[in-house]
Amino acid sequence: MRNKRVLFLVVILSAALAFAAGQGEGALRMVSGRVVDSQDRPLHKAVVHLKNTRTLVIKTYITEPDGSYRFSALSPNVDYELYGEYQGERSGAKTLSAFDNRKQVTITLKIKTSK
């Protein structure tokens, strides 16, 4: 009887470890892209906001000189909303859906500037 219990615990532990490995970093998503003006010029120091629509937690990223941004380690089971801001102007909001099963998604945010 004791051997059956040990075997059962080993099987359960193995299944739990396999599940955890599937939920690890390999299962996470990344969204990246660029923030540009209406002439597709990169906007350095634009602020990109990424909102988890489940928890309402917002992360921000200040764009690089080439207008690029990146958010990694995103849950595949959550919808995210993102938009950019630059000098008081704002891009339209874009959604990264939980139904989108790509691990890496590229989204360009366009902001009409007064330049």
N, C-alpha and C positions, 0 to 999 in steps of 0.2 A: 504494500500500500504506500509506503514511504517513497519508493522509487517512482511510482506513478505521480505523486505530488511534485517531486523534484522535476520529472520530465515535463509535467504540465507547466510549472513555473519557468522552466527553460524555454519552452515554446512561447509562452506569453511574453517573456522578456525579449526574445528574438523578434517577435512581431512588433513590440513596442519600439525597439531600436530601429527596425526597418521603417516604420512609420515616421519616426523622428528624423531619420536620414532623408526621407522624401520631403519633409517639411523644412529641411535645412536651407542653406544658402542657395543650393541649386534650384530650389523652387521659387526663389524670390525674383522680383522684377526690377527693372530699371527704366526710368524715363529720362531722356535727354533731348537736347535740341538747341535752338538759337532764338534769341529775341532780336527782331529786326524792325526797321522803320518801313514806311510805305514804299520806299525805293530799294528794299531788301538790304540796306546797310546795317551792319551789326550795331547793337546798342550796348555799349560798355557800361557797367554799373547799373543796369536795369535790375529790378527786384522781381524774382519769380516766386509766386506763392503756390504751394501744393497743399491742398486740404484733403484730409482723410474724411470721406463723407459719413463714415460710421462713427468715428470718435470726435470729429470736428477739430482735430489737432491740425495746426497749420505749420508747415516747415517753409523756410525761405532760403533763397540762394541769390547771391549777387553775381551777375554775369561777368564772365571773363572779357578781356579786350576784344575777342572775336564774337562776342554776344552769346557764347555758349553757357549752358547750365546742365546740371545732372543731379538727379535724385536716385539713390540706389537703395537696396534692401527693402523694397516695397512689397507688401503682402499681395499675393495673387488673388485673394478672396475679397478684396475691398475696391470700391470705386474711388478714384481720386479726381479732384477738380483742380486745374491749374490755370493761372493767368499771370501776365507780366505787368509791371508798372514802371514808368519812366517819366520823370519830370512832370508829375501830376496827370499823365495820360495813362490809360489802361487798355490792354488787349482784351479781346473777347475771351470768355472762359472756354476751356477745352476739357473734355472728360476722358480719363483713362479708365475704361470699364473693366470690371472683374470678368466679363465675358470675353475680353480680348486676351487670348492665351499666349501672346508673344512675350518672351522674357525681356526683350529690349525694344522699347518704343521710342520713336523720334517724333517730336512735336515742335513745330515752329510757331512762335507767338509773334504776331505782327501788331505794332503799335503805331498809330498815326501821330506823328510829332508835329510840333509847330515850327520846326526848323525851316 
